[in-house]
Amino acid sequence: MSNVARFSVSVNPQLLEEFDKLTTEVGSNRSMAVESAMRGYLVEHKWTMKDNADVAGALILFYDHHVKGVMEILTQIQHDYIDVIYSTTHIHLEHNNCLEIIAVRGQVKKLKALKKSIESIKGVKQLQVSIMNIQ
Ligand code: NI
């Protein structure tokens, strides 16, 4: 029995072009890069599987603080989740942009709700979630 599986996927051609270019630049190949991306996807999303599990990690967000209401909403959300937020580090990157690192620990379902709330804020350009199972 083979230890590799072959499959075909359909993707945006520009995305594939960019992916192949970067893959070549880092000295990899398409299969290795797709396998690495799949492992990354599993790490990124596996924590969401058990709603009652205790997990910990960080939410990293990049946003434009000049977008009307963004600071107030972000502060309000963080006050609504004080039971799972342990610290927040704010970095003023430049005139408009800020980076915020929110350290969290708590129940999966609560952190999923927090993630969803932050994702919906207008002005948040990127949100990266890094959560680990700690049980
Ligand atoms: Ni700032």
Backbone and ligand atoms as CSV (ligand in chain L), in Angstrom:
chain,resi,resn,atom,element,x,y,z
A,1,MET,N,N,0.832,-1.195,0.000
A,1,MET,CA,C,0.000,0.000,0.000
A,1,MET,C,C,0.874,1.255,0.000
A,2,SER,N,N,0.512,2.206,-0.827
A,2,SER,CA,C,1.305,3.432,-0.963
A,2,SER,C,C,1.148,4.344,0.259
A,3,ASN,N,N,2.210,5.072,0.594
A,3,ASN,CA,C,2.105,6.005,1.715
A,3,ASN,C,C,1.825,7.441,1.258
A,4,VAL,N,N,1.414,7.557,0.009
A,4,VAL,CA,C,0.964,8.871,-0.478
A,4,VAL,C,C,-0.419,8.716,-1.117
A,5,ALA,N,N,-1.187,9.786,-1.035
A,5,ALA,CA,C,-2.503,9.806,-1.679
A,5,ALA,C,C,-2.491,10.913,-2.715
A,6,ARG,N,N,-3.033,10.626,-3.870
A,6,ARG,CA,C,-3.110,11.656,-4.913
A,6,ARG,C,C,-4.537,12.169,-4.994
A,7,PHE,N,N,-4.657,13.471,-5.181
A,7,PHE,CA,C,-5.985,14.062,-5.344
A,7,PHE,C,C,-5.870,15.304,-6.210
A,8,SER,N,N,-6.999,15.725,-6.757
A,8,SER,CA,C,-6.955,16.958,-7.545
A,8,SER,C,C,-7.885,17.976,-6.904
A,9,VAL,N,N,-7.494,19.226,-7.004
A,9,VAL,CA,C,-8.300,20.300,-6.425
A,9,VAL,C,C,-8.457,21.417,-7.456
A,10,SER,N,N,-9.471,22.232,-7.263
A,10,SER,CA,C,-9.690,23.383,-8.140
A,10,SER,C,C,-9.447,24.645,-7.330
A,11,VAL,N,N,-8.557,25.498,-7.829
A,11,VAL,CA,C,-8.259,26.749,-7.124
A,11,VAL,C,C,-8.187,27.907,-8.111
A,12,ASN,N,N,-8.212,29.103,-7.557
A,12,ASN,CA,C,-8.045,30.315,-8.343
A,12,ASN,C,C,-6.675,30.280,-9.039
A,13,PRO,N,N,-6.618,30.495,-10.372
A,13,PRO,CA,C,-5.325,30.390,-11.086
A,13,PRO,C,C,-4.264,31.384,-10.612
A,14,GLN,N,N,-4.673,32.597,-10.217
A,14,GLN,CA,C,-3.689,33.565,-9.705
A,14,GLN,C,C,-3.095,33.090,-8.378
A,15,LEU,N,N,-3.953,32.488,-7.555
A,15,LEU,CA,C,-3.490,31.955,-6.264
A,15,LEU,C,C,-2.470,30.848,-6.511
A,16,LEU,N,N,-2.757,29.976,-7.471
A,16,LEU,CA,C,-1.846,28.876,-7.790
A,16,LEU,C,C,-0.507,29.408,-8.299
A,17,GLU,N,N,-0.562,30.429,-9.129
A,17,GLU,CA,C,0.655,31.026,-9.677
A,17,GLU,C,C,1.524,31.601,-8.551
A,18,GLU,N,N,0.883,32.339,-7.635
A,18,GLU,CA,C,1.606,32.933,-6.507
A,18,GLU,C,C,2.167,31.843,-5.596
A,19,PHE,N,N,1.361,30.804,-5.375
A,19,PHE,CA,C,1.760,29.671,-4.522
A,19,PHE,C,C,2.973,28.961,-5.108
A,20,ASP,N,N,2.928,28.663,-6.410
A,20,ASP,CA,C,4.038,27.969,-7.077
A,20,ASP,C,C,5.315,28.809,-7.066
A,21,LYS,N,N,5.147,30.125,-7.249
A,21,LYS,CA,C,6.300,31.037,-7.273
A,21,LYS,C,C,6.982,31.036,-5.901
A,22,LEU,N,N,6.186,31.177,-4.852
A,22,LEU,CA,C,6.744,31.193,-3.497
A,22,LEU,C,C,7.345,29.836,-3.142
A,23,THR,N,N,6.670,28.765,-3.542
A,23,THR,CA,C,7.152,27.406,-3.286
A,23,THR,C,C,8.547,27.211,-3.886
A,24,THR,N,N,8.728,27.673,-5.128
A,24,THR,CA,C,10.030,27.578,-5.789
A,24,THR,C,C,11.069,28.420,-5.060
A,25,GLU,N,N,10.680,29.635,-4.690
A,25,GLU,CA,C,11.606,30.547,-4.003
A,25,GLU,C,C,12.125,29.984,-2.684
A,26,VAL,N,N,11.275,29.277,-1.956
A,26,VAL,CA,C,11.720,28.710,-0.678
A,26,VAL,C,C,12.350,27.321,-0.846
A,27,GLY,N,N,12.480,26.884,-2.096
A,27,GLY,CA,C,13.161,25.622,-2.377
A,27,GLY,C,C,12.322,24.390,-2.086
A,28,SER,N,N,11.015,24.534,-2.184
A,28,SER,CA,C,10.128,23.400,-1.924
A,28,SER,C,C,9.479,22.956,-3.234
A,29,ASN,N,N,8.503,22.073,-3.151
A,29,ASN,CA,C,7.722,21.733,-4.332
A,29,ASN,C,C,6.242,21.757,-3.962
A,30,ARG,N,N,5.385,21.673,-4.962
A,30,ARG,CA,C,3.954,21.844,-4.735
A,30,ARG,C,C,3.389,20.820,-3.727
A,31,SER,N,N,3.791,19.564,-3.856
A,31,SER,CA,C,3.267,18.532,-2.943
A,31,SER,C,C,3.670,18.799,-1.497
A,32,MET,N,N,4.956,19.131,-1.310
A,32,MET,CA,C,5.435,19.404,0.053
A,32,MET,C,C,4.741,20.632,0.633
A,33,ALA,N,N,4.560,21.649,-0.208
A,33,ALA,CA,C,3.932,22.883,0.264
A,33,ALA,C,C,2.456,22.675,0.602
A,34,VAL,N,N,1.760,21.882,-0.215
A,34,VAL,CA,C,0.336,21.602,0.065
A,34,VAL,C,C,0.226,20.782,1.351
A,35,GLU,N,N,1.124,19.815,1.529
A,35,GLU,CA,C,1.106,19.001,2.748
A,35,GLU,C,C,1.347,19.884,3.978
A,36,SER,N,N,2.307,20.807,3.875
A,36,SER,CA,C,2.599,21.726,4.972
A,36,SER,C,C,1.396,22.637,5.261
A,37,ALA,N,N,0.745,23.106,4.189
A,37,ALA,CA,C,-0.434,23.955,4.353
A,37,ALA,C,C,-1.574,23.184,5.030
A,38,MET,N,N,-1.716,21.904,4.679
A,38,MET,CA,C,-2.773,21.074,5.293
A,38,MET,C,C,-2.506,20.861,6.778
A,39,ARG,N,N,-1.239,20.625,7.123
A,39,ARG,CA,C,-0.887,20.465,8.545
A,39,ARG,C,C,-1.162,21.765,9.301
A,40,GLY,N,N,-0.810,22.883,8.693
A,40,GLY,CA,C,-1.063,24.195,9.301
A,40,GLY,C,C,-2.546,24.442,9.512
A,41,TYR,N,N,-3.346,24.024,8.547
A,41,TYR,CA,C,-4.795,24.184,8.641
A,41,TYR,C,C,-5.344,23.378,9.819
A,42,LEU,N,N,-4.831,22.159,9.971
A,42,LEU,CA,C,-5.285,21.305,11.080
A,42,LEU,C,C,-4.935,21.937,12.422
A,43,VAL,N,N,-3.691,22.443,12.551
A,43,VAL,CA,C,-3.266,23.093,13.796
A,43,VAL,C,C,-4.138,24.319,14.065
A,44,GLU,N,N,-4.406,25.065,12.993
A,44,GLU,CA,C,-5.169,26.309,13.128
A,44,GLU,C,C,-6.617,26.062,13.566
A,45,HIS,N,N,-7.206,24.976,13.105
A,45,HIS,CA,C,-8.638,24.772,13.366
A,45,HIS,C,C,-8.995,23.640,14.331
A,46,LYS,N,N,-8.039,22.795,14.658
A,46,LYS,CA,C,-8.347,21.628,15.491
A,46,LYS,C,C,-8.903,22.016,16.867
A,47,TRP,N,N,-8.434,23.134,17.420
A,47,TRP,CA,C,-8.871,23.559,18.753
A,47,TRP,C,C,-10.376,23.812,18.829
A,48,THR,N,N,-11.011,24.039,17.673
A,48,THR,CA,C,-12.444,24.375,17.672
A,48,THR,C,C,-13.350,23.148,17.829
A,49,MET,N,N,-12.761,21.947,17.824
A,49,MET,CA,C,-13.551,20.717,17.777
A,49,MET,C,C,-14.354,20.401,19.044
A,50,LYS,N,N,-13.777,20.687,20.213
A,50,LYS,CA,C,-14.489,20.324,21.455
A,50,LYS,C,C,-14.902,21.586,22.191
A,51,ASP,N,N,-16.184,21.906,22.142
A,51,ASP,CA,C,-16.699,23.149,22.710
A,51,ASP,C,C,-16.402,23.363,24.194
A,52,ASN,N,N,-16.280,22.284,24.948
A,52,ASN,CA,C,-16.082,22.452,26.391
A,52,ASN,C,C,-14.622,22.321,26.838
A,53,ALA,N,N,-13.712,22.097,25.887
A,53,ALA,CA,C,-12.302,21.944,26.242
A,53,ALA,C,C,-11.708,23.258,26.719
A,54,ASP,N,N,-10.647,23.141,27.538
A,54,ASP,CA,C,-9.924,24.306,28.042
A,54,ASP,C,C,-8.724,24.522,27.117
A,55,VAL,N,N,-8.619,25.698,26.536
A,55,VAL,CA,C,-7.535,25.987,25.596
A,55,VAL,C,C,-6.906,27.339,25.945
A,56,ALA,N,N,-5.739,27.613,25.365
A,56,ALA,CA,C,-5.063,28.884,25.626
A,56,ALA,C,C,-4.280,29.311,24.393
A,57,GLY,N,N,-4.056,30.599,24.266
A,57,GLY,CA,C,-3.290,31.093,23.132
A,57,GLY,C,C,-3.432,32.587,22.961
A,58,ALA,N,N,-3.429,33.017,21.706
A,58,ALA,CA,C,-3.466,34.449,21.434
A,58,ALA,C,C,-4.249,34.764,20.171
A,59,LEU,N,N,-4.885,35.913,20.212
A,59,LEU,CA,C,-5.541,36.467,19.029
A,59,LEU,C,C,-4.695,37.680,18.650
A,60,ILE,N,N,-4.257,37.728,17.427
A,60,ILE,CA,C,-3.421,38.838,16.976
A,60,ILE,C,C,-4.193,39.584,15.898
A,61,LEU,N,N,-4.452,40.864,16.151
A,61,LEU,CA,C,-5.199,41.591,15.150
A,61,LEU,C,C,-4.492,42.839,14.671
A,62,PHE,N,N,-4.737,43.115,13.418
A,62,PHE,CA,C,-4.134,44.249,12.726
A,62,PHE,C,C,-5.296,45.112,12.279
A,63,TYR,N,N,-5.329,46.359,12.723
A,63,TYR,CA,C,-6.482,47.184,12.367
A,63,TYR,C,C,-6.143,48.651,12.206
A,64,ASP,N,N,-7.071,49.353,11.575
A,64,ASP,CA,C,-6.937,50.794,11.345
A,64,ASP,C,C,-7.744,51.505,12.423
A,65,HIS,N,N,-7.073,52.174,13.338
A,65,HIS,CA,C,-7.781,52.779,14.461
A,65,HIS,C,C,-8.537,54.050,14.073
A,66,HIS,N,N,-8.367,54.502,12.828
A,66,HIS,CA,C,-9.118,55.670,12.354
A,66,HIS,C,C,-10.519,55.315,11.860
A,67,VAL,N,N,-10.785,54.023,11.657
A,67,VAL,CA,C,-12.136,53.621,11.236
A,67,VAL,C,C,-13.086,53.913,12.403
A,68,LYS,N,N,-14.145,54.642,12.085
A,68,LYS,CA,C,-15.072,55.130,13.114
A,68,LYS,C,C,-15.624,53.992,13.988
A,69,GLY,N,N,-15.449,54.136,15.276
A,69,GLY,CA,C,-16.030,53.190,16.231
A,69,GLY,C,C,-15.189,51.974,16.553
A,70,VAL,N,N,-14.121,51.745,15.806
A,70,VAL,CA,C,-13.358,50.502,15.986
A,70,VAL,C,C,-12.768,50.369,17.398
A,71,MET,N,N,-12.221,51.473,17.929
A,71,MET,CA,C,-11.608,51.412,19.265
A,71,MET,C,C,-12.656,51.120,20.343
A,72,GLU,N,N,-13.805,51.794,20.235
A,72,GLU,CA,C,-14.875,51.615,21.226
A,72,GLU,C,C,-15.411,50.176,21.200
A,73,ILE,N,N,-15.644,49.657,19.992
A,73,ILE,CA,C,-16.192,48.305,19.872
A,73,ILE,C,C,-15.192,47.273,20.405
A,74,LEU,N,N,-13.931,47.479,20.042
A,74,LEU,CA,C,-12.893,46.553,20.490
A,74,LEU,C,C,-12.769,46.551,22.012
A,75,THR,N,N,-12.821,47.724,22.604
A,75,THR,CA,C,-12.754,47.826,24.069
A,75,THR,C,C,-13.977,47.168,24.704
A,76,GLN,N,N,-15.145,47.437,24.132
A,76,GLN,CA,C,-16.387,46.857,24.669
A,76,GLN,C,C,-16.348,45.328,24.625
A,77,ILE,N,N,-15.918,44.797,23.492
A,77,ILE,CA,C,-15.837,43.334,23.346
A,77,ILE,C,C,-14.885,42.745,24.386
A,78,GLN,N,N,-13.738,43.421,24.584
A,78,GLN,CA,C,-12.762,42.885,25.537
A,78,GLN,C,C,-13.300,42.933,26.965
A,79,HIS,N,N,-14.125,43.935,27.261
A,79,HIS,CA,C,-14.755,43.981,28.585
A,79,HIS,C,C,-15.811,42.886,28.724
A,80,ASP,N,N,-16.452,42.531,27.617
A,80,ASP,CA,C,-17.461,41.465,27.646
A,80,ASP,C,C,-16.827,40.085,27.859
A,81,TYR,N,N,-15.527,39.982,27.585
A,81,TYR,CA,C,-14.846,38.679,27.681
A,81,TYR,C,C,-13.716,38.695,28.717
A,82,ILE,N,N,-13.887,39.478,29.782
A,82,ILE,CA,C,-12.803,39.590,30.786
A,82,ILE,C,C,-12.476,38.260,31.458
A,83,ASP,N,N,-13.426,37.331,31.449
A,83,ASP,CA,C,-13.170,36.030,32.081
A,83,ASP,C,C,-12.232,35.134,31.276
A,84,VAL,N,N,-12.013,35.439,29.995
A,84,VAL,CA,C,-11.096,34.615,29.194
A,84,VAL,C,C,-9.883,35.403,28.673
A,85,ILE,N,N,-9.901,36.732,28.841
A,85,ILE,CA,C,-8.770,37.545,28.375
A,85,ILE,C,C,-7.830,37.828,29.555
A,86,TYR,N,N,-6.562,37.439,29.377
A,86,TYR,CA,C,-5.585,37.598,30.463
A,86,TYR,C,C,-4.725,38.835,30.299
A,87,SER,N,N,-4.450,39.232,29.073
A,87,SER,CA,C,-3.697,40.469,28.851
A,87,SER,C,C,-3.865,40.918,27.406
A,88,THR,N,N,-3.636,42.204,27.209
A,88,THR,CA,C,-3.694,42.758,25.855
A,88,THR,C,C,-2.479,43.656,25.672
A,89,THR,N,N,-1.779,43.451,24.575
A,89,THR,CA,C,-0.643,44.316,24.241
A,89,THR,C,C,-0.992,45.074,22.978
A,90,HIS,N,N,-0.891,46.383,23.050
A,90,HIS,CA,C,-1.223,47.223,21.907
A,90,HIS,C,C,0.057,47.856,21.364
A,91,ILE,N,N,0.257,47.726,20.068
A,91,ILE,CA,C,1.440,48.329,19.443
A,91,ILE,C,C,0.963,49.318,18.385
A,92,HIS,N,N,1.375,50.591,18.505
A,92,HIS,CA,C,1.041,51.598,17.498
A,92,HIS,C,C,2.056,51.439,16.375
A,93,LEU,N,N,1.633,50.894,15.247
A,93,LEU,CA,C,2.573,50.580,14.166
A,93,LEU,C,C,2.978,51.805,13.357
A,94,GLU,N,N,1.993,52.620,13.036
A,94,GLU,CA,C,2.231,53.839,12.259
A,94,GLU,C,C,1.028,54.739,12.464
A,95,HIS,N,N,0.892,55.767,11.665
A,95,HIS,CA,C,-0.180,56.740,11.865
A,95,HIS,C,C,-1.567,56.103,11.996
A,96,ASN,N,N,-1.909,55.198,11.108
A,96,ASN,CA,C,-3.252,54.596,11.102
A,96,ASN,C,C,-3.333,53.218,11.756
A,97,ASN,N,N,-2.288,52.427,11.577
A,97,ASN,CA,C,-2.396,51.006,11.897
A,97,ASN,C,C,-1.886,50.602,13.276
A,98,CYS,N,N,-2.624,49.694,13.865
A,98,CYS,CA,C,-2.273,49.172,15.181
A,98,CYS,C,C,-2.241,47.647,15.135
A,99,LEU,N,N,-1.449,47.081,16.018
A,99,LEU,CA,C,-1.401,45.636,16.189
A,99,LEU,C,C,-1.764,45.361,17.634
A,100,GLU,N,N,-2.634,44.398,17.854
A,100,GLU,CA,C,-3.013,44.071,19.218
A,100,GLU,C,C,-2.892,42.570,19.427
A,101,ILE,N,N,-2.284,42.200,20.537
A,101,ILE,CA,C,-2.119,40.786,20.876
A,101,ILE,C,C,-2.934,40.529,22.136
A,102,ILE,N,N,-3.933,39.675,22.003
A,102,ILE,CA,C,-4.825,39.387,23.126
A,102,ILE,C,C,-4.557,37.962,23.604
A,103,ALA,N,N,-4.026,37.847,24.814
A,103,ALA,CA,C,-3.744,36.519,25.379
A,103,ALA,C,C,-5.005,35.977,26.031
A,104,VAL,N,N,-5.346,34.749,25.678
A,104,VAL,CA,C,-6.601,34.175,26.149
A,104,VAL,C,C,-6.416,32.772,26.740
A,105,ARG,N,N,-7.342,32.452,27.620
A,105,ARG,CA,C,-7.428,31.085,28.120
A,105,ARG,C,C,-8.876,30.858,28.539
A,106,GLY,N,N,-9.435,29.729,28.117
A,106,GLY,CA,C,-10.812,29.468,28.514
A,106,GLY,C,C,-11.456,28.393,27.679
A,107,GLN,N,N,-12.763,28.322,27.787
A,107,GLN,CA,C,-13.547,27.313,27.092
A,107,GLN,C,C,-13.612,27.611,25.594
A,108,VAL,N,N,-13.475,26.568,24.788
A,108,VAL,CA,C,-13.500,26.706,23.329
A,108,VAL,C,C,-14.702,27.515,22.843
A,109,LYS,N,N,-15.899,27.198,23.333
A,109,LYS,CA,C,-17.086,27.883,22.797
A,109,LYS,C,C,-17.051,29.380,23.078
A,110,LYS,N,N,-16.462,29.767,24.215
A,110,LYS,CA,C,-16.359,31.185,24.562
A,110,LYS,C,C,-15.336,31.881,23.638
A,111,LEU,N,N,-14.216,31.209,23.379
A,111,LEU,CA,C,-13.189,31.791,22.515
A,111,LEU,C,C,-13.638,31.852,21.052
A,112,LYS,N,N,-14.451,30.890,20.642
A,112,LYS,CA,C,-15.007,30.940,19.285
A,112,LYS,C,C,-15.926,32.157,19.147
A,113,ALA,N,N,-16.691,32.439,20.192
A,113,ALA,CA,C,-17.591,33.599,20.177
A,113,ALA,C,C,-16.784,34.900,20.153
A,114,LEU,N,N,-15.686,34.940,20.935
A,114,LEU,CA,C,-14.819,36.122,20.954
A,114,LEU,C,C,-14.208,36.356,19.575
A,115,LYS,N,N,-13.716,35.290,18.967
A,115,LYS,CA,C,-13.123,35.363,17.618
A,115,LYS,C,C,-14.139,35.919,16.622
A,116,LYS,N,N,-15.357,35.396,16.683
A,116,LYS,CA,C,-16.415,35.823,15.770
A,116,LYS,C,C,-16.731,37.314,15.950
A,117,SER,N,N,-16.767,37.752,17.199
A,117,SER,CA,C,-17.055,39.169,17.481
A,117,SER,C,C,-15.969,40.071,16.904
A,118,ILE,N,N,-14.712,39.679,17.095
A,118,ILE,CA,C,-13.605,40.508,16.609
A,118,ILE,C,C,-13.562,40.522,15.084
A,119,GLU,N,N,-13.822,39.356,14.472
A,119,GLU,CA,C,-13.833,39.260,13.002
A,119,GLU,C,C,-14.849,40.206,12.368
A,120,SER,N,N,-15.941,40.429,13.080
A,120,SER,CA,C,-17.025,41.231,12.504
A,120,SER,C,C,-16.798,42.738,12.624
A,121,ILE,N,N,-15.747,43.164,13.315
A,121,ILE,CA,C,-15.497,44.598,13.495
A,121,ILE,C,C,-14.973,45.209,12.196
A,122,LYS,N,N,-15.632,46.273,11.778
A,122,LYS,CA,C,-15.185,46.977,10.582
A,122,LYS,C,C,-13.893,47.729,10.943
A,123,GLY,N,N,-12.861,47.562,10.140
A,123,GLY,CA,C,-11.589,48.211,10.440
A,123,GLY,C,C,-10.513,47.190,10.768
A,124,VAL,N,N,-10.946,45.984,11.205
A,124,VAL,CA,C,-9.980,44.917,11.461
A,124,VAL,C,C,-9.593,44.315,10.112
A,125,LYS,N,N,-8.318,44.482,9.750
A,125,LYS,CA,C,-7.861,44.036,8.433
A,125,LYS,C,C,-7.405,42.581,8.439
A,126,GLN,N,N,-6.825,42.170,9.555
A,126,GLN,CA,C,-6.351,40.785,9.660
A,126,GLN,C,C,-6.542,40.298,11.083
A,127,LEU,N,N,-6.907,39.044,11.211
A,127,LEU,CA,C,-7.002,38.419,12.534
A,127,LEU,C,C,-6.338,37.057,12.439
A,128,GLN,N,N,-5.353,36.852,13.288
A,128,GLN,CA,C,-4.684,35.557,13.318
A,128,GLN,C,C,-4.948,34.921,14.678
A,129,VAL,N,N,-5.377,33.688,14.660
A,129,VAL,CA,C,-5.718,33.015,15.905
A,129,VAL,C,C,-4.760,31.848,16.109
A,130,SER,N,N,-4.122,31.831,17.258
A,130,SER,CA,C,-3.205,30.743,17.572
A,130,SER,C,C,-3.585,30.164,18.924
A,131,ILE,N,N,-4.285,29.055,18.893
A,131,ILE,CA,C,-4.815,28.465,20.122
A,131,ILE,C,C,-4.309,27.029,20.269
A,132,MET,N,N,-3.939,26.669,21.499
A,132,MET,CA,C,-3.436,25.332,21.755
A,132,MET,C,C,-4.320,24.569,22.718
A,133,ASN,N,N,-4.449,23.282,22.484
A,133,ASN,CA,C,-5.137,22.433,23.457
A,133,ASN,C,C,-4.171,22.243,24.625
A,134,ILE,N,N,-4.626,22.442,25.850
A,134,ILE,CA,C,-3.709,22.358,26.992
A,134,ILE,C,C,-4.080,21.238,27.957
A,135,GLN,N,N,-5.013,20.384,27.548
A,135,GLN,CA,C,-5.413,19.298,28.458
A,135,GLN,C,C,-4.719,17.992,28.105
L,1,NI,NI,NI,-2.393,52.188,18.171
